[in-house]
Amino acid sequence: MAKSGKLKANYFWLLTSLVIGALILSIIAGITLVKHFDTLSATREENVVQNGLRSRVTEVAQMVVPQAIWDDAVKNLDNRFDPEWAKQNIGVFLHQTSGFESTFVLDANNHTVFAAKKAQPITTSDYDRLSKPASHVVSEVRKLETARARETRKSGKTLSDPIQHSAIARLDGNLFIVTATLVQPDFGTSVLRHSRAPIVVTTMPIDLTFLKSFAARYLLTGVKLGGPEDNLESGHAYVVIGDERNEPLAVIAWQPQTPGMDMLQQLGPPTMTMLVLLAAAALTLLRRGRNMAEGLIASEARAAHLAYYDALTGHPNRVLFFDRLGQALNQIRRNENMVAVHAIDLDRFKEINDTFGHHVGDELIFQAAKRLAGTCRVTETFARLSGDEFAIVQTNADVAGAARLAQRLCDAMSQPFDLGSGRVYAGCSIGVTLVGDGQIEPGEALRQADLALYRAKDAGKGQFCFFETEMDNAVRVRRELEDDLREALTRNELFLAYQPQVGRSGAMTGVEALIRWQHPTRGLIAPNFFIPIAEQSGLIMQIGLFALRRAFEDSKRWKDLKVAINVSATQIRLKTFVEEVTALVKELGVNPHQFELEITEGILLGDDIDTQNRLAALRTMGFSLALDDFGTGYSSLSYLQRYPIDKIKIDRSFISNLGVEDEAGALVSAIVKLARAMKLSVIAEGVETDDQLTHLSALGCSDVQGYLFSKPVIANEIDDLYRDRHHAMVHQTVSA
């Protein structure tokens, strides 16, 4: 027994030695892994910061493009040099809107013709201090300009992409981002007269404000800027800032995240306790060792969490959203709580993005995400799915709670956003579905929320809507209507109705052609329901040509009446649209001067040169152009100046409040005065009462249309009204 006990004791000490040795090896390995993870984390941060710095230098250069690539810039900096123009549009504008400290203009010979610092003019000789660090940047732009000219001569095509270069340089002991941008025309109304174009040179300081903004963007802590020879504090991550020749100029250092060391500090005391109790608790030590390994694996998983977060906003992305939604749905199986899924879409993102550019669109997405996430509670998951689409998982929800959250989100998004390009209003629409069945899949839950979102948008935007089972039926009906619409043209189910337009004397001056669909089983279907289906299915072109043909044919009855015809954006953007209209005019022998094509403001967004040319071609043929629903979209005075518009049509939403809200009268008055100032005709639609007509007359708008005079009627009924066109129309009582 004694021998057996001694043998057991020997085994015990052997086991203890093995456990202790294994523990020591584990500790050494753990420390090594901790250092390795921290090193990987720091290296990853350094790569992100290095790439971010490059991106920021490029972004700064892009801020100059709107002022340099501009017909006015060519006119005032190349054709003739206007110092006052340069001061206001280069010196003052770039300093106040983008934060550039110094701005210079170089002529074709790289001689300084304008210089400003903090928006105040300075002597051109002050550029001499910058000429050496800026020489390489300017030289690169000249090389690109020469290559562009050679390519243009070779291909015969005029290229208009921005030519610019940027770099970081040291000046008087301080760091600056130096940019050089070649002056070029944008729409071609001005032409360069010299062999080489002027160059706009700018400097932006890399100062404390710059560093704070940069650190906030990339979530850096303890950011410092030092010289390349400075001794860095132990444990700091850093990137070297170099010039064009990769000569070090400075070092950005910061305190990197240390996920491994943080974990080690947490597990240190338990590990020491395990060492003391090792002899009596070998199994416990083994279990602790296993926990340590699991903790290390979890740490590595946390280090890779960026794969689950959106790069632009920093919020959860689609992958993490579906993971959280799946978890929430699993919880439903264990209790009776419900989960609300909110699908959110910005109402005017595409409009703003097309108008101001992608950089403003990205800034809007970032600010919108921040505002939406700030409205949520910590128990709710907010995520960016894609583009301007966001979603929220709301746990422990009910109808009232989901409605309150959706309303808070709509209220928050109704406030304006102050972006770099100015103040804009975006708004949002929200679709909400309440899920009480844990067997539903996350994808189906989001689909239901999306269906409710579409309904909210159809209801007028800036609203929220709950999913209802009928919406699935609506999708099915929509598909059936699309199939029926394909057959409607061949079955003669589409027809035109005409609504009279009345002048000052009350006599009919014109008609507006309105498409109608008499479905064989569903009856009369409203155009605001089937026209979107036609646009989405590609049928709008056929329907649009049908409407033009029928209106041309019917117009022969009314030689003295102007016929207004609605034309969709899809039609205008078709390359063959003008040719098809020309062929139709020749075939039917009509006079284009009798017709007015009504377009919406959305057609004008983006300043598409092809759209401008097509509208100009239609105008040359004799068609007049009217801007429909004016004031309901992104109205812009510049659009009215650039496009060949003849008439403004005031939307019915303004008319309905005349005499009820003072603001409505002020808006209508402003539109009428704007039309007069630009020598445009103006007509108001949706006039239904004598009071509205009286207010419009007082405000100077004498051309009107609406149910006060006549509902839309078929061509034969217009014939009767046309015969009495020299007499004032009698108000008709029309049922809604």
Secondary structure, DSSP 8 states (H G I E B T S, - for coil): -HHHHHHHHHHHHHHHHHHHHHHHHHHHHHHHHHHHHHHHHHHHHHHHHHHHHHHHHHHHHHTTHHHHBSHHHHIIIIIS--HHHHIIIIIIHHHHHH--SEEEEE-TTS-EEEEEETTEE--GGGGHHHHHHHHHHHHHHHHHHHHHHHHHHHH--------EEEEEEEETTEEEEEEEEE-B-SSSSS---SSS--EEEEEEE--HHHHHHHHHHTT-SS-EEE-TTS---TT-EEEEEE-TT--EEEEEEE----HHHHHHHHHHHHHHHHHHTTTT-HHHHHHHHHHHHHHHHHHHHHHTGGGGB-TTT-SB-HHHHHHHHHHHHHHHTTSS-EEEEEEEEETTHHHHHHHH-HHHHHHHHHHHHHHHHHHS-TTSEEEEEETTEEEEEEEEE-HHHHHHHHHHHHHHHTS-EEETTEEE---EEEEEEEE--TTS-HHHHHHHHHHHHHHHHHTTSS-EEE--HHHHHHHHHHHHHHHHHHHHTTTT-EEEEEEEEE-TTS-EEEEEEEEEEEETTTEEE-HHHHHHHHHHHT-HHHHHHHHHHHHHHHHTT-TTSEEEEE--HHHHTSTTHHHHHHHHHHHHT--GGGEEEEEEGGGGTT--HHHHHHHHHHHHHT-EEEEEEETSS---HHHHHHS---EEEE-HHHHTTTTT-HHHHHHHHHHHHHHHHTT-EEEE----SHHHHHHHHHHT--EE-STTT---B-HHHHHHHHHTTTS---------
